[in-house]
Amino acid sequence: METGIVLRKNQFFDTRDKRSVIIALDHGGIAGPVEGIEDPVRVIRACVAGAADGILTTKGFADAARREWNRSTGLILRVTGGFTVLGGGFEEEIIMEAESALAYGASCAAITVKFGHEREGSFIKQASLAIDAFHRLGVPVMIEAMARGTINKNKFPANDPEGIRMAARMAAELGADLVKTYYTGSPESFSRVTSACPVPVLILGGAKTDSPVGVFQDIVDSLESGGAGIAMGRNIWGFPDLGAMLEAVRGLVHSGWTVKQAMERIGN
């Protein structure tokens, strides 16, 4: 089992720098045909051509573009969800069995845990049991670690440094093999997250922004603070020239590009 986990995990992390560029394409299951991912074939083709290390998506998205994959692009299947913007409570449920994910050819499973949520206990339990099931099959698990609630009776924002530091570590304690979470806003605070989490930490992109330079700076700062790369969606495929954006973020993560170099690649 351990060998399978290691080999599959290595699909996403370059053995030379231990970093990864993962493109998140799992938004359609919650929000439908979001602008930019209406055509799964086009987007997957671009991500494969742009040498993304992995793609995080749903089984339906993978079905629609299955002929576009190649052996160098790892598949991370989302196995939690169960709600939509049409009125769901944004409460995570397991919606896919481990055996089904393996049959799809997934090299990793993605599970969201909302620490501090009213249903925190059930989220933790289902994540822990799912991790056991995936690990028995030799499949690594990414936990998307969210933090909400209060610290010292004070509510905090989604990217609160202490909340994220706690959530990332708690995800690792559940057995996660990698963690996807928010960048905390500064190298100093994010280094406290990565130094306290014994598994790789990837930053997510959050809401779509019109400022690529801010996204690039967050990527550089996170890497310098011990981060292992990105697992981003809208701020990558939402850019008009997806190919250029993919080359820019790969340059930042794998080639040590500066923010200036990345901006020049996308024509800014």
C-alpha positions in Angstrom: 0.0 0.0 0.0 2.7 2.4 0.9 4.5 1.9 -2.4 1.4 2.7 -4.3 0.8 5.9 -2.3 4.4 7.0 -2.9 4.4 6.2 -6.7 1.1 7.9 -7.2 2.1 10.9 -5.2 5.2 11.2 -7.3 3.0 11.9 -10.3 2.2 15.3 -8.9 5.5 16.3 -7.4 8.6 16.9 -9.5 11.3 14.7 -7.9 13.9 17.4 -8.4 12.1 20.2 -6.5 9.3 18.4 -4.7 6.8 21.0 -6.0 3.6 20.7 -7.9 1.3 22.7 -10.3 -2.2 21.4 -9.9 -5.1 23.0 -11.8 -8.5 22.8 -10.1 -11.3 22.1 -12.5 -13.9 20.9 -10.0 -16.1 24.0 -9.9 -18.8 22.7 -12.3 -20.2 20.2 -9.8 -21.2 23.0 -7.5 -21.7 26.0 -9.8 -22.5 24.5 -13.2 -21.0 25.7 -16.5 -18.8 28.4 -15.0 -17.3 30.8 -17.6 -13.9 29.4 -18.6 -14.7 25.7 -18.1 -17.8 25.3 -20.3 -15.8 23.0 -22.6 -14.0 20.3 -20.7 -12.1 19.1 -23.8 -10.6 22.5 -24.5 -9.5 23.1 -20.9 -8.0 19.6 -20.3 -6.2 19.8 -23.7 -4.7 23.1 -22.7 -3.6 21.9 -19.3 -2.0 18.8 -20.7 -0.2 20.8 -23.4 0.9 23.3 -20.7 2.4 20.4 -18.7 0.3 20.8 -15.5 1.5 18.2 -13.0 -2.1 17.3 -12.1 -5.7 18.2 -12.6 -8.2 18.2 -9.8 -11.7 17.6 -11.2 -14.9 15.6 -11.0 -15.7 12.2 -12.6 -18.1 13.9 -15.1 -15.4 16.4 -16.2 -12.9 13.6 -16.6 -15.4 11.5 -18.6 -16.0 14.4 -21.0 -12.3 14.8 -21.8 -10.9 11.4 -21.2 -9.3 11.2 -24.6 -7.2 14.4 -23.9 -5.3 13.0 -21.0 -1.7 11.7 -21.3 0.4 9.7 -18.9 2.3 12.7 -17.6 -0.8 14.4 -16.2 -2.1 13.0 -12.9 -5.8 12.9 -12.1 -7.1 14.0 -8.7 -10.7 13.1 -8.3 -13.0 15.1 -6.0 -14.8 12.6 -3.8 -16.7 15.1 -1.5 -19.4 17.5 -2.4 -23.2 16.9 -2.4 -24.4 20.5 -2.6 -24.9 23.2 -5.2 -25.3 27.0 -5.4 -29.0 26.3 -6.1 -29.7 26.0 -2.4 -27.4 23.4 -0.8 -26.0 24.0 2.6 -22.3 23.8 1.5 -21.9 20.7 3.7 -19.5 18.1 2.4 -20.6 14.5 1.9 -18.7 11.6 0.5 -20.0 11.2 -3.0 -17.6 8.6 -4.5 -16.2 5.4 -3.3 -12.5 4.6 -3.2 -12.8 1.7 -5.6 -14.6 3.9 -8.1 -11.9 6.5 -8.0 -9.3 3.8 -8.6 -11.3 2.5 -11.5 -11.3 6.0 -13.0 -7.5 5.9 -13.0 -7.2 8.5 -10.2 -3.8 9.0 -8.7 -5.2 10.9 -5.7 -8.5 11.8 -4.1 -9.6 15.2 -2.9 -11.6 15.7 0.3 -12.7 19.0 1.8 -12.8 19.3 5.6 -14.4 22.5 7.1 -12.8 22.7 10.5 -14.9 24.8 12.9 -18.1 24.1 10.9 -21.3 23.1 12.9 -20.8 19.6 11.4 -17.1 19.5 12.1 -17.3 16.1 13.8 -19.0 14.4 11.0 -16.7 16.0 8.4 -13.6 14.8 10.3 -15.0 11.3 10.8 -15.9 10.8 7.1 -12.6 12.2 6.0 -10.6 9.9 8.3 -12.6 6.8 7.3 -12.2 7.7 3.6 -8.5 8.2 4.0 -8.3 4.7 5.5 -10.2 3.3 2.5 -8.0 5.0 -0.1 -4.8 4.1 1.7 -5.8 0.5 1.7 -5.8 0.7 -2.1 -2.6 2.6 -2.3 -4.1 6.0 -3.2 -3.0 9.2 -1.6 -5.4 11.8 -0.4 -5.5 15.6 -0.6 -7.4 17.4 2.1 -8.7 20.9 1.2 -8.4 22.3 4.7 -10.8 25.1 5.5 -10.9 27.0 8.8 -13.9 28.8 10.3 -15.4 29.5 13.6 -13.7 31.3 16.5 -10.3 31.5 18.1 -10.4 32.9 21.6 -14.1 33.7 21.0 -13.2 35.9 18.0 -14.3 35.1 14.5 -11.6 35.1 11.9 -11.4 35.4 8.0 -10.9 32.3 5.8 -7.1 33.0 5.4 -6.4 33.8 9.1 -2.9 32.6 9.8 -3.6 30.9 13.1 -6.8 29.3 11.7 -4.9 28.0 8.6 -2.0 26.8 10.7 -4.4 24.7 12.8 -6.4 23.4 9.9 -3.3 22.3 7.9 -1.9 20.4 10.9 -5.3 18.9 11.7 -5.6 17.7 8.1 -2.2 16.0 8.4 -3.2 14.4 11.7 -6.2 12.8 9.8 -3.7 11.1 7.5 -3.7 13.5 4.5 -0.8 13.1 2.1 -1.0 16.7 0.9 -2.9 19.7 2.0 -4.6 22.4 -0.1 -5.4 25.6 1.7 -5.2 29.4 1.7 -2.1 31.5 1.6 -2.1 33.5 4.8 -0.9 36.8 3.4 2.7 37.0 4.4 5.8 34.8 4.2 6.3 35.0 8.0 2.8 33.7 8.8 2.8 31.1 6.0 6.2 29.7 7.1 4.5 29.0 10.5 1.9 26.9 8.6 4.4 24.9 6.6 6.8 24.3 9.4 4.0 22.9 11.6 2.6 20.6 8.9 4.5 17.4 8.1 3.0 17.0 4.6 3.3 19.2 1.5 1.1 22.4 1.6 -0.3 23.8 -1.7 -2.0 27.1 -1.9 -5.4 27.6 -3.5 -6.4 30.6 -5.6 -9.7 31.6 -4.0 -12.0 34.1 -5.8 -11.2 35.3 -9.3 -9.0 38.4 -9.2 -8.1 40.9 -12.0 -4.6 41.2 -10.6 -2.3 38.4 -11.9 0.6 40.1 -10.2 -0.9 39.6 -6.8 -1.5 35.9 -7.6 2.1 35.5 -8.8 3.5 37.3 -5.7 1.5 35.0 -3.4 2.9 31.9 -5.3 6.5 33.2 -4.9 6.1 34.1 -1.3 4.5 30.8 -0.4 7.3 28.8 -2.1 9.9 30.8 -0.2 8.0 30.0 3.0 8.1 26.3 2.5 5.0 25.8 0.3 5.0 23.0 -2.2 3.2 24.7 -5.1 -0.3 25.5 -6.1 -3.8 23.9 -6.6 -5.5 26.8 -8.3 -8.5 27.1 -10.6 -10.3 30.4 -11.6 -7.1 32.5 -11.5 -5.5 30.1 -14.0 -8.2 29.0 -16.4 -10.0 32.3 -16.0 -7.2 34.1 -17.7 -7.8 34.8 -21.4 -4.5 33.1 -22.6 -4.5 29.9 -20.6 -1.4 28.6 -22.3 0.6 31.6 -21.3 -0.7 31.5 -17.8 0.2 27.9 -17.4 3.8 28.6 -18.6 4.0 31.5 -16.2 3.0 29.5 -13.1 5.1 26.6 -14.0 8.0 29.0 -14.4 7.3 30.3 -10.9 6.9 26.9 -9.3 9.5 24.8 -11.1 12.0 27.2 -12.6 12.5 29.9 -10.0 11.0 32.7 -12.2 10.5 36.1 -10.7 7.1 37.8 -10.6 8.5 40.1 -13.3 9.3 37.2 -15.6 5.9 35.7 -15.1 4.2 39.0 -15.9 6.2 39.4 -19.0 5.2 35.9 -20.2 1.5 36.9 -20.0 2.1 40.1 -21.8 2.1 42.6 -18.8 
